Amino acid sequence: MRKLCIFLVLLFVAFGLGAQQTGIQKTTAAVMDMEAKEGVSAGVAASLSDYLRVQLINTQKFDIVTRENMEDILKEQKLQLSGCTSNECIVQAGQLLGVRKMFAGVITKIGATYVVTLKIIDVQSGKIGRAETEECAKCKEDALLVSMRNIANKITGLPVKEGVNIQPAQSVQAGKNEIIWEKDGSAMVLIPAGEFLMGSPEGEGEADEHPQHKVYLDAYYIDKYEVTNQQFAKFLNEWGKDTDENGQKMIYENEWGIKKVAADFSKTRQLLGWEPAKGYETYPVINVTWYGGNQYAKWAGKRLPTEAEWEKACRGPQESSGATFRRTTKYCYGNEENKLNEYAWYSANSGSKTHPVGAKEPNTWGVYDMHGNVWEWCSDWYDENYYKNAFYKNPQGPDKGGYRVIRGGSRGLGAVYCRSANRGWYDPGGRWGDIGFRCAASRGE
């Protein structure tokens, strides 16, 4: 943490450099943790507050103070992000932070409906400039991400994106191409059966991405979002240990990930369970081994995606003329590297940290974070020459190997590693703060 020097506050904000280059005049602002009321935990409220920061940054209207800088500055004045709910306290916090606007609000649950209220307070006048409310009826907590995105657009005067459905908590069939998987509550997107081009065309990519070849896959579902800390902690607490069915280590503690919750060691030395690091509930689980991802998938009644399933889900639908596919693109949206900022957290915009799942734009299938944020485990063993003799229909990868495939790039790497065809590999028992996963399921499962 950097220390405050007298009254000067150094604000590290997303897209700050871009604003200087384009001449966009942004308003300095900060977000207090949303107040959690009936039916909402403080951890969920804190995570949604982090997600709100991201959405406000994406409006391109505000320079938002990071959580870390806010905590560092407010701590010196014995103020906290949570619990400061009165207008007087919020204005005082805004004065200390040196910003013009403060965002604050409440999340509560009334019956089966979540209600989110957000207000903008002008620090100089102390008056509420605008307030908005968003309701989410019969939905799971992860659907509140959509509510936060909507309310951020509402309160800043931007149009709310249409076509984003909030799925009911009890519904197994969530939509024509989506389901809610009951065991872990995750939304899954249907990827239809058919062919696609896998790998990179000649003259592009790395040697292990060649030759580019046709692959046919049966229909399957893939998680809409990367598995979160909150979901993995729930699994660990039900599973009862941090090793898989064969005794392999599944997870390592991390300040942005999963932490052990222990009893008084001086008396019992009994482990009570696991929980997400505070404020990181909806961030992708990290420091998870391949064995951890594989066991979670089995516990949920799903599986890890094959490398081919992962790439098809990343690329989105491919256009063809008869039996001939058009040329593939580097990313799900095209070849323009400067547009990757809209879809991915990577070295150019992540601040070297992971971010809440679903904060960027989805691909054409409606799947989030296939580029960047964290690498994702696949079920396959890695072989650099596998494409030379790969199976056409539902390839499962080599029969054996020393490393498992990882895909998608991460928050700490450049755009080239986030390409749809880029292949990575890692020790299945290894720990890395840049690796997470998502699950897949055959359509008949």
C-alpha positions in Angstrom: 0.0 0.0 0.0 1.2 3.5 -0.8 1.0 6.0 2.1 -0.9 9.2 2.0 1.2 12.3 1.9 -0.5 15.2 3.6 -3.7 15.9 1.6 -2.5 14.5 -1.8 -4.2 11.4 -2.9 -2.8 9.3 -5.7 -5.7 7.8 -7.6 -5.0 4.7 -9.5 -8.0 4.2 -11.8 -8.8 2.0 -14.8 -8.4 3.7 -18.2 -6.8 6.8 -16.7 -4.2 6.9 -19.4 -6.8 6.5 -22.1 -8.7 9.4 -20.7 -5.6 11.7 -20.9 -4.9 10.6 -24.4 -8.5 11.1 -25.7 -9.1 14.3 -23.7 -12.2 12.9 -22.0 -12.9 14.8 -18.9 -14.0 12.4 -16.2 -15.4 13.0 -12.7 -13.5 11.7 -9.7 -15.6 9.4 -7.6 -15.6 6.6 -5.1 -17.9 3.7 -4.2 -18.7 2.9 -0.6 -19.6 -0.7 0.1 -23.3 -1.3 -0.4 -25.2 -1.7 2.9 -26.3 -5.3 3.3 -29.8 -5.6 4.9 -32.3 -8.5 5.3 -31.3 -11.6 3.4 -28.0 -10.3 2.1 -24.6 -11.1 3.5 -21.9 -8.5 4.0 -19.5 -10.5 1.8 -21.9 -10.5 -1.1 -22.6 -6.8 -0.7 -18.8 -6.1 -0.8 -18.3 -8.2 -3.9 -21.2 -6.5 -5.7 -19.7 -3.1 -4.7 -16.4 -4.2 -6.4 -18.5 -5.2 -9.5 -20.2 -1.8 -9.4 -16.8 -0.1 -9.5 -16.0 -2.0 -12.7 -19.3 -1.1 -14.3 -18.9 2.6 -13.4 -15.4 2.6 -14.9 -16.8 1.1 -18.1 -19.2 4.0 -18.5 -16.1 6.1 -19.3 -17.5 8.9 -17.2 -15.7 8.4 -13.9 -12.2 8.1 -12.4 -13.0 5.6 -9.6 -10.7 5.2 -6.6 -9.7 1.6 -6.0 -10.8 -0.4 -3.0 -7.2 -0.7 -1.8 -6.6 3.0 -1.9 -9.9 3.8 -0.2 -9.1 1.3 2.6 -5.6 2.7 3.0 -6.8 6.3 3.2 -9.9 5.9 5.3 -8.1 3.6 7.8 -5.9 6.6 8.8 -9.1 8.4 9.9 -10.6 5.3 11.5 -13.3 5.1 8.8 -14.3 1.8 7.0 -15.8 1.1 3.6 -18.6 -0.9 5.2 -20.7 0.6 8.0 -20.4 4.2 6.7 -24.0 4.6 5.6 -25.2 8.0 6.7 -24.9 11.0 4.3 -22.7 12.8 6.8 -20.2 9.9 7.0 -20.2 9.4 3.2 -19.5 13.1 2.6 -16.7 12.9 5.1 -15.2 9.9 3.3 -15.5 11.7 0.0 -13.6 14.8 1.4 -10.8 12.5 2.7 -10.6 10.8 -0.7 -10.6 14.1 -2.6 -13.4 13.1 -5.0 -16.4 15.1 -6.3 -19.0 12.3 -6.2 -19.7 9.4 -3.9 -21.8 6.3 -4.7 -23.6 4.5 -1.9 -26.6 2.3 -1.6 -28.4 -0.6 -0.1 -29.1 -4.3 -1.1 -32.0 -6.0 0.7 -34.3 -8.9 0.1 -38.0 -8.6 0.5 -39.7 -12.0 0.2 -38.3 -13.5 -3.0 -37.2 -10.2 -4.5 -33.8 -8.5 -4.2 -34.0 -4.7 -4.2 -30.9 -2.6 -5.0 -30.9 1.1 -4.3 -28.1 3.4 -5.4 -27.5 7.1 -5.0 -24.9 9.7 -6.1 -24.0 12.2 -3.4 -22.2 15.5 -4.3 -19.4 15.9 -1.9 -19.3 19.7 -2.0 -23.0 20.3 -1.3 -23.8 17.1 0.6 -26.9 16.6 -1.5 -28.2 13.5 -3.3 -27.8 14.2 -7.0 -29.7 11.2 -8.2 -31.1 7.8 -7.0 -32.1 4.7 -8.8 -33.7 1.3 -7.8 -33.4 -2.1 -9.5 -35.4 -5.1 -8.6 -34.6 -8.8 -9.2 -37.5 -11.1 -8.5 -36.9 -14.8 -7.7 -33.3 -14.8 -8.8 -30.1 -16.2 -7.4 -27.4 -14.0 -6.0 -25.2 -14.2 -9.2 -28.1 -12.6 -11.1 -27.5 -9.5 -9.0 -24.5 -8.9 -11.3 -27.0 -7.9 -14.0 -28.8 -5.7 -11.6 -25.6 -3.9 -10.7 -24.8 -3.4 -14.4 -28.3 -2.0 -15.0 -28.3 0.3 -12.1 -24.8 1.7 -13.0 -26.2 2.5 -16.5 -29.4 4.0 -15.1 -27.7 6.3 -12.6 -25.2 7.6 -15.1 -27.9 8.2 -17.7 -26.8 5.4 -20.1 -29.3 3.0 -21.7 -29.9 -0.3 -20.0 -28.8 -3.1 -22.3 -31.7 -5.2 -23.6 -31.6 -8.9 -24.1 -30.0 -9.6 -20.7 -32.2 -12.0 -18.8 -32.2 -12.5 -15.1 -32.9 -16.1 -14.5 -35.3 -17.3 -11.8 -33.7 -19.2 -8.9 -36.0 -22.3 -9.0 -36.1 -22.7 -12.8 -34.0 -25.5 -14.3 -34.8 -24.3 -17.8 -33.6 -20.7 -17.9 -34.1 -19.9 -21.5 -33.8 -21.3 -25.0 -30.0 -21.7 -24.9 -29.4 -21.6 -21.2 -30.0 -23.7 -18.1 -29.4 -23.3 -14.4 -27.4 -26.2 -13.1 -29.0 -27.1 -9.8 -26.1 -28.6 -7.9 -23.9 -25.4 -8.0 -26.4 -22.9 -9.2 -24.4 -21.9 -12.2 -25.8 -20.7 -15.5 -24.8 -22.8 -18.5 -24.9 -22.0 -22.2 -25.8 -24.5 -24.9 -23.2 -24.8 -27.6 -24.9 -26.6 -30.5 -23.6 -29.6 -32.4 -21.6 -29.1 -35.5 -18.2 -28.4 -37.1 -15.7 -25.6 -36.4 -12.2 -24.8 -37.4 -9.7 -25.4 -34.5 -6.2 -23.9 -34.4 -4.5 -21.1 -36.3 -4.2 -20.7 -40.1 -0.7 -20.8 -41.7 1.3 -17.7 -40.9 -0.4 -17.1 -37.5 0.1 -18.4 -34.0 2.5 -20.8 -32.5 3.7 -24.2 -33.9 1.4 -26.2 -31.6 -1.6 -24.5 -33.0 -1.0 -26.1 -36.4 -2.3 -27.5 -38.6 -5.7 -25.8 -38.4 -8.3 -28.5 -38.8 -12.0 -29.2 -38.8 -13.5 -30.7 -35.6 -17.1 -31.9 -35.1 -18.5 -31.7 -31.5 -21.8 -33.0 -30.2 -24.0 -30.4 -28.4 -22.9 -29.6 -24.9 -23.3 -27.0 -22.2 -20.5 -24.8 -20.8 -20.5 -22.6 -17.7 -21.5 -19.0 -18.6 -19.0 -17.7 -16.0 -15.7 -19.0 -14.5 -16.2 -20.9 -11.2 -16.0 -18.4 -8.3 -14.4 -18.4 -4.9 -17.9 -18.6 -3.4 -18.9 -21.7 -5.4 -15.6 -23.5 -4.7 -15.8 -22.8 -1.0 -19.2 -24.3 -0.9 -17.9 -27.4 -2.6 -15.0 -27.7 -0.2 -17.3 -27.4 2.8 -19.5 -30.1 1.5 -16.6 -32.3 0.4 -14.9 -31.9 3.8 -11.3 -31.8 2.8 -8.9 -30.1 0.4 -7.7 -33.2 -1.4 -9.5 -35.1 -4.1 -10.8 -38.7 -4.1 -7.2 -39.9 -4.8 -5.5 -37.7 -2.2 -4.3 -35.0 -4.6 -4.2 -31.4 -3.3 -7.0 -29.4 -4.8 -6.5 -25.8 -3.6 -4.0 -23.5 -2.0 -4.9 -20.5 0.1 -4.7 -17.0 -1.5 -5.5 -13.5 -0.5 -7.8 -13.2 -3.5 -9.1 -16.7 -3.3 -10.0 -19.3 -0.7 -9.0 -19.2 3.0 -9.3 -21.7 5.7 -11.5 -20.9 8.7 -10.1 -22.6 11.8 -11.2 -23.0 15.4 -9.0 -22.0 18.4 -5.9 -24.0 17.6 -4.7 -23.8 21.3 -7.7 -25.9 22.2 -9.0 -28.0 19.3 -6.9 -27.6 16.2 -10.1 -28.5 14.4 -10.7 -27.1 10.9 -14.1 -25.6 10.6 -14.1 -25.1 6.8 -13.3 -22.8 4.0 -14.5 -19.4 2.9 -13.8 -16.8 0.1 -11.5 -14.0 1.0 -13.6 -11.0 2.0 -14.7 -9.0 -0.9 -13.6 -11.7 -3.4 -16.7 -13.9 -3.4 -17.5 -13.4 -7.1 -13.9 -13.4 -8.3 -12.7 -16.5 -10.2 -11.2 -19.2 -7.9 -7.4 -19.3 -8.3 -4.6 -21.4 -7.0 -6.8 -24.4 -7.8 -5.0 -27.4 -9.2 -6.3 -29.5 -12.1 -7.3 -32.1 -9.6 -9.4 -29.5 -7.8 -11.2 -28.4 -10.9 -11.8 -32.0 -11.9 -13.2 -33.0 -8.5 -15.4 -30.0 -8.3 -16.8 -30.8 -11.7 -17.5 -34.4 -10.6 -19.1 -33.2 -7.4 -21.4 -30.9 -9.4 -22.3 -33.7 -11.9 -20.4 -32.1 -14.7 -16.8 -32.3 -16.1 -14.0 -30.2 -17.3 -14.4 -29.2 -21.0 -12.2 -30.8 -23.5 -9.7 -28.5 -25.3 -11.8 -28.6 -28.4 -15.0 -27.8 -26.5 -13.2 -24.9 -24.8 -12.0 -23.4 -28.2 -15.4 -23.7 -29.8 -17.1 -22.0 -26.9 -14.5 -19.3 -27.0 -14.7 -18.6 -30.7 -18.4 -18.3 -31.0 -20.4 -19.4 -34.2 -18.3 -19.6 -37.3 -19.7 -18.7 -40.7 -19.3 -21.0 -43.6 -20.2 -21.1 -47.3 -21.2 -24.7 -48.0 -18.5 -27.0 -46.7 -15.9 -24.1 -46.6 -15.4 -22.0 -43.4 -14.5 -18.4 -43.7 -11.1 -17.5 -42.2 -11.0 -17.6 -38.4 -10.3 -14.6 -36.3 -7.8 -14.2 -33.4 -10.4 -13.3 -30.9 -14.1 -14.0 -30.5 -15.0 -10.7 -32.0 -12.4 -10.3 -34.7 -8.7 -9.5 -35.1 -8.4 -6.0 -33.6 -6.2 -6.2 -30.5 -7.3 -2.7 -29.3 -10.9 -4.0 -28.9 -9.8 -6.7 -26.5 -10.2 -4.3 -23.6 -14.0 -4.7 -24.0 -13.9 -8.5 -23.6 -10.9 -9.3 -21.3 -8.9 -8.5 -18.3 -5.3 -8.8 -19.3 -1.9 -7.1 -18.7 -3.0 -3.8 -20.4 -6.0 -3.2 -18.1 -6.1 -5.5 -15.2 -3.8 -3.7 -12.8 -2.2 -7.2 -12.3 -5.3 -8.4 -10.4 -8.2 -10.7 -11.1 -11.6 -9.2 -11.4 -15.2 -10.3 -10.7 -16.5 -12.7 -13.3 -18.8 -11.3 -16.0 -17.6 -7.8 -15.8 -16.6 -7.5 -19.5 -18.6 -8.2 -22.6 -19.7 -11.8 -23.5 -18.9 -13.5 -26.7 -21.6 -14.3 -29.3 -22.6 -17.4 -27.5 -23.2 -15.3 -24.3 -20.2 -16.7 -22.4 -18.0 -14.4 -20.3 -14.2 -14.1 -19.7 -13.1 -16.7 -22.3 -10.3 -14.2 -23.0 -8.2 -13.2 -20.0 -8.9 -12.9 -16.2 -7.6 -16.4 -15.4 -6.3 -19.4 -17.5 -8.8 -22.2 -17.4 -8.1 -25.9 -17.0 -9.2 -28.3 -19.7 -9.5 -32.1 -19.4 -6.9 -32.9 -22.0 -3.3 -33.9 -21.6 -1.0 -31.5 -23.5 0.9 -32.6 -26.6 2.5 -30.0 -28.9 2.0 -32.3 -31.9 -1.5 -33.5 -31.1 -3.1 -31.5 -33.9 -1.2 -33.4 -36.6 -3.1 -36.5 -35.8 -6.2 -35.2 -33.9 -9.5 -37.0 -34.1 -12.3 -35.3 -36.1 -15.2 -36.1 -33.9 -15.3 -35.2 -30.2 -11.5 -35.4 -29.6 -10.5 -36.1 -26.1 -6.8 -35.3 -26.3 -3.8 -37.6 -25.9 -4.0 -40.7 -23.7 -1.2 -39.6 -21.4 1.2 -36.8 -20.7 3.0 -34.7 -18.1 1.0 -31.5 -18.3 -2.7 -30.6 -18.6 -4.0 -28.0 -21.1 -4.9 -24.5 -19.9 -6.6 -22.0 -22.2 -7.6 -18.3 -22.4 -4.6 -16.4 -21.1 -4.8 -14.3 -17.9 -4.9 -11.0 -16.2 -1.1 -10.9 -16.1 -0.3 -11.7 -19.7 -0.5 -9.8 -23.0 -3.1 -10.0 -25.7 -1.2 -12.7 -27.7 -1.8 -15.2 -24.9 -5.6 -14.4 -24.9 -6.1 -15.5 -28.5 -8.8 -18.2 -29.1 -6.3 -20.6 -30.5 -3.5 -20.1 -28.0 -2.5 -23.3 -26.1 -1.0 -23.3 -22.6 0.0 -26.2 -20.3 0.7 -26.6 -16.7 1.5 -29.2 -14.0 -1.9 -30.7 -12.9 -0.8 -30.5 -9.3 0.8 -27.1 -9.6 -0.4 -23.9 -7.9 -0.7 -20.6 -9.7 -2.7 -17.5 -9.0 -3.5 -17.1 -12.7 -5.4 -20.4 -13.2 -9.0 -21.2 -12.6 -11.6 -23.2 -14.5 -15.2 -23.6 -15.7 -17.2 -26.7 -16.2 -19.0 -28.4 -19.2 -21.7 -31.0 -19.5 -22.9 -33.1 -22.3 -26.4 -32.2 -23.4 -27.9 -35.5 -22.2 -26.3 -35.2 -18.7 
